[in-house]
Amino acid sequence: MNLIGVDILSAEREAMINSLKQQVIPTLRERGFKGSFPHYYRKSENQTDLLMFQFSMWGGVLYVEISKCPTIGYTDEISGKHIPLNKLKVYQIGGGSPFNRTRIGKDKGGSFKFDLINTDKVSRIINHSLKEAEEWWSSYPNWW
């Protein structure tokens, strides 16, 4: 890819991050999430909800991946290493199964396509899709 293409991808990604920080992150904070971009967590009485923003390496596509774990953090079943909540990332959750995490935006095929022009619209759609995340966190069985 030439430098112009790289610059456009960088500008699109930066615009999307800025839009998320202005529109979605405040919603997450209101719902009790802690953390910093792109990784967030919310501890409740029985579980910890996790959320991560992940960009496609080819640009123009964003995924919002979610999972949950015990309130004390996560211990990797293979290595036995314990990861505290403030260091835990959604992609580290396995529990022996890739089904212990999912992506929201099912009506969008699990991805959110964006460009320089539509980042605010995409952020509004992601905010709306947080309902899907809340439903998953409350209904998906605890696997631990």
N, C-alpha and C positions, 0 to 999 in steps of 0.2 A: 504494500500500500504506500502511496506517495505521501509526502509531508502534508499536503493540503487535506487529504483524507484523514490523516491522524489528527490534524488540528480541528477538523469538523467533529470527529468523534469525541475529542476532548471537550470541545465547547458544548456539545449535546449532553454529555455526561455531567459536566459541571452545572449546566442549567437545570438538569433533572435533580441533582443533589440539592441545589439551592431551593428548588420548589418543594422537595420533600422536607427540608429543614424548616421552611416557612409554613407548610400546610399539614404535613402528616406527623412530624415529630411532636409538635404541640399537642396533638390529639393523643399520641402515645403517652406523653407526660401526664395529661389529664387522667388517663386510665391507669396511672401508677407505674409506668415503665421507667426503668433506669438504664443507664448505659450511654454509649456514644456511637455515632454513626460509623459503621452500618449495623452494629449489634446491640440488641436491647433485651431486657428481661424484666419480668414482674413476678415477685414472690407473693404467694397467697398462703393460706393455712395448710393446704394439702399438696400444692405443686408449685412449680415455677414455670411460667410461660415464657417462651423464647421467640424472638423475631429477628430476621436478618434481611437486609436488602442486598441483592446480588446482581451485578451487571454482567451482561453477556460480553465476552471478550471481543465480539465482532461489532459491538455498538448497537444502539437503538432499541435494546430490549432490557427490561428490568424484571427480576423475579423477587417475590416476597415470600421467603421460606419461614415456616414456623415449626416449633416443636414444643415439648414440655419435658420436665424432669423433676426429680425429687427436690424438696426445699433446701436440701443441704448441698446441692450441686450434683455432679455426675461423676461416676467412677467407670472408666472404660473397662469393659468386660475382658478385653484381650490383654491390655497392658497392665491393668489394675491401677492405673494412675487416676487420682482424684483431681477433678477440675472444679474449683470453687465458682459460684455463680457469677462473680464479677469478671471472671476470665473465660467463661463458657461461651462457645459459639454454636449456633444451630448445626452446622456441618459436622461437629464433633459427636453429636448424638447418633448413636447407632443402635445400641441395645441388641445387637445381633440382627437387626432388621431395618431396612430402609423405610419401612412403613411407620416408623416412630417420628417421622417428620413429613411435612407436606408443603405444598405451595398454595397460597390463596390466589384468587382471581380465576376460579374455575370457568366462569363464563368467558374469560379471555384466554382460555387454554393454558392457564397457569403462568402467563407472561403478560407484561405490560409494554407495548411498543410506544416509543417516544421519539421526538425530534426536537429541534430548537423551538418550534412553534407551539407544541401541544403539552409541554411539561406541567402546566398548572391543571389542565384537564385530566391528565394522567394521575396527578396527585389527588384530585378529587375522587377519581375512580378507586384509587388505592384506599383512601379514607373510607369510602363506602364498603369496600371489600373487607375491612377490618371486622365487620359483622360476621363474615365467614370464618375468620380466625377465632373470634370469641366462641362461636358455636363449636368449632373443632376442639378448642381447649377445654370446653365444658363437657363435651360428649365423648371424645376419644378416650378409650380406656387407658388408665395408667399402666404402663408396661413394666414398671419397676417393682 
